[in-house]
């Protein structure tokens, strides 16, 4: 049995990324019901909203699901308390030091996975006692590693240095890419962008349609002085580039970013002034599909390779 399937008690080693403003209970439960692991994106939820989504997800699926928490989130203590109270079985952590919360979560019987962008951070996650890591390459949407290591360079390097299961993320949107990731050492995969453009995603329809319109070069990693983020090119992105040309300081860039940009873009559908976080693989996505259709497509493409099947 596949290591990731066994770890999470799921049918397919396919995890849906816990993306802010995209990953509500409808998406997470649909992914879990179709044999993968759905994740709620706690990074865009107040504690009471997270609790509401956990309860709704429980009502919508009997399968395992999890929560993704950015560890730098200001209400992290409240989120952890709710996760423990609601007996969520799996937590993916990102953007912070996994050592602080891993032991507490594991003492409650919760499986813990940490997102890393380098071997160095993978080893720290291993030392913290996590059950697996997500190796996320430079192609990924949203917040990204500073190393700019691509997924297919990161995977074999992780495989060489760590012994726990590895989940590949960043730039993966097709079944053949899943196969390739597993050949390079991944035990499973995490897909974000492909599920962002699903019917069940909580993102605004404007954003979903922008994803399927995107082409090669539609995204770029920027704002490295604050925290690297891969964005779709729009009016806001162009403002950032002008600021760089004018020699903007980190404080000026922070002021330009302001607050609520991601919500404005992805959730409210403001394609001009919002922050549109998406991966390079958006150019491979040409239809808004249901989660069931996405799984059918991924499994069919994977099995077409013909060497072994999911």
N, C-alpha and C positions, 0 to 999 in steps of 0.2 A: 504493500500500500504506500502511496506517495507520502513523504514525511509531513508536508504541510496539511494534507487532507487528514492525516492521523492526529496531528497536533490540535487542529481546530474542529475535528469531527465533521468535515464537509466532503462533498462529492468530488468537486473539481478544485485544483490548487489555484483558484482565481479569486483575488481580493479586490474589492472596489475601494478606491482611495477615499479617505474621509475628508473630502474637499469642502472648504468653507463655502456657504451659500448654495451648494449643490446637493449635499449629502444629508437629506432629511430621512424621516422614517419610511417614506414610500420607496425611495431608491434602495435603502439598506435592506428592507424586508424583501423587496423583489429580487435582489441579488442573492440573498440567503435562500429564498424559496426556489431559485433556479440552480442551486447546488454550489454557489460560491460563498464567500464571506462578505456580507454587507457591513459597512462602517458608517456610523453617524459622525458628522463633522462638527465636533464640539467647539471648534475655534470661532464659529460665528453664532454661538448660542449662549444666552444668559443661563445660569444654573436651572432656573425654573423651566425654561424652554427645553433644555437638554432632558430634564426629567420627563417632560411631556412626550418628547420624541422617543425616549426609551420605552415608556409605557405603551405608546401606539405601536412601536416596532414589535414588542412582545405580543400584542394582540393580533398583529398581521402575519407573524411567522412563528412556527415552533422550532425553527432551525437556529443554530448559533449565529449571533451577530456581535459586533463590537463597537467600540467608541474610539475615535482618534482625538487625542488631546495635545495641542501645542503646549509644551511645559512652561512656556513664558506667559501663558494666559493669566490675566490678573486674578481671576476667580478660581484658580486651579484647586484650592483646598475644597471649595464647595462642590466642584465637579467630581473630585475623587470621592467625596462623602456620598454623593448621589449614586455614583457607579457602584460603590460597595453596597449601599442600601438596596439598590435595585437588582443586585446580583448579576451584573453584566459579566459574561464569562471571559471576554477578551478586550484588552486595551492596547492600542497602538499609540506610542508617544513620539513626539517630534519636537524640534526647535528648543532644545534645552538639555540639561544634564539628566540622564536616565537614573542615575544613582539615587537621587532624592526620593523617588516614588516607587521604584521597582520592587523593593523589599516589602513595602506596605501592601502593594497590590497583590504580590505573590503570596503573602501571608494570608490573604483572603481567598486563595485558590484561583486567582485571576491570571490568565496567560498574558504575558507582556512582550510586546514587539516594539523595537525602536527603529526609527528611520535614520539612516546614515548616508553620508555622501563620500566617505573615504574609509580606508582600512583603519586609520588612526581612530576615528570615532566608532568604528565597528568593534575594535578591541576594548574601548571604554565601555561600550554597551555590554559586551561579553563579560567584562569584569563586574558590571552592575548586576549581572544575573538574569538578563533577559532570555526569553525562550527562543527568539529568532530575531533577525534584523531584516529591514527593508533596505536594499542597496539601491539608492535613487540617483540616477545619472543626470547629467547636465541638461538633457532633453526635456526633463519634467516641467510641468506647468507650476505656477505658484512659486512659493519660496523654495530656494534651491541652495546647493552647496557652493562655497566659494572656490572650490578646487577646479570646477568646470571639467570634471572627469566624466566622460560619456558612459552610458550604461554598459555597453559591451566591452569597455576597458575595465570598469569597476568590478564587474561580476567575476571574471577569472582571478582577479587580484584578491577579492574577498574570499573566494573558494580556497585559495592558496594559504590564507592566513588564519581563518577562523573555522571552527568545527560545528557551530550551531547552524540550523537551517537558514537559507538565504532566499529572500523574496525580491525579485527584480522589479524595478519601477523606473519610469522615465522613458517616454517615447514608444511605448508598447500599445498598439491598438488593433492588432490582427492576430489570428491564430498562428500564422507562420512565425510572427515575431515572438509569440509565447514559446514556440518550439525552439527557436534559436536561443532564447534566453536560458532555457533549460539545458540545452547542449553546452552552454558556457558555464554551467554550474548552479543555476538557480533551481530551487526546489519548488518554487511557485512564482506567481507574478501579481503585481498590483497595478490595476488600470484606473486612471483618473479621467483623462480627457474623453475616452470612448463612452464612459458612463455619464459624463457631464452633458453629453448630447443625446441623452436617453429621454424617453417620454416621462419617466418617473423622477428624473432629476428635478430638484426644487429651484433650479436656475430659471431666470426669465426666458421666455421664448425668443426675445431679441438676441440674447446671448447665444442660445442654442443655434439659431439660424446663422449667426456670425461665425460660429465654429465650422459649420458645414460649408460656408463660403470661403474659408481660409485656404491659402495656397502655400507652397514652399516659401519660407522667408517672412511669413505673416507674424511671427513672434520673435521676441528678442529678450535676452536676460539683461536686466538693467538695475539701477539703484543699488549697486554693490556696496556703496558707502553706508547705507542704512541696513538693508538686508536684501540679498540678491533675489529678484523676483522675475519670472518669465511672463511677459505681457504680450497681448495682441497689440499690434500697432494701430493706434487711433489718435484722436486729438490730444488726449491726456499724455499719451506716450510721446507725441511730438513736442509737447510743452517741456517734458523732461529733457529731451534732446537739446532744445533751445537753451534750457537752463545750464546744461553741461557746456555748451558752446560759449556761454557768457561767464563761465568759470564759477558756477554756483558752489557755495560751501555746503557741507553736510547739513547744517541747520536750515539753510535755504531750501535744500531738497526735501527735508523733512516737512517744512512748512508747505511746500508745494503739494506733497503727498496728502497732508492733512489727515482727517479721520473719515472713515466710512466710504472710502473710494471703491473698495471691493464690493461692498453691499450695493452701492450706486450702480456699478457696472453689471455685475453678474446676477444680482437678485432683483434690482429695480429696472434693469434693461436700458440704462443710459449708456449708449455705445460711444458717445463722444467724450464725456467727462469722467466716466467710470474706469476703474481698474479691471481689465479683462484678463484674468489669469488662465492660461491654457498651455498645454505642451506642444512641442514641435510636431507631434503626430496628428495634430488637428487637421493637417493637410491630407491625411489619409481617410478622414471621416467625411462621408458625403451624404449621409442620411440620418435623420433623427429616428431612432428605432426604439422599440420597447426593450426592456431588459431581457425578456425571453428571446426576442429576435437576435439580440446581441450575443447571447450565449449560444444559440443555434449556429450563428455565423462563426464565432470563435472556435467552437468544437469541430465544426465541419472543416474549416481551414487548417486547423491543427492536424486532424486525422488525414487530410489530403497529402500531407508530407509522406505518410505511408510507412515510416519506420516503426512507430508504435503509436497507440491511440490513447486518448483520455477516456 
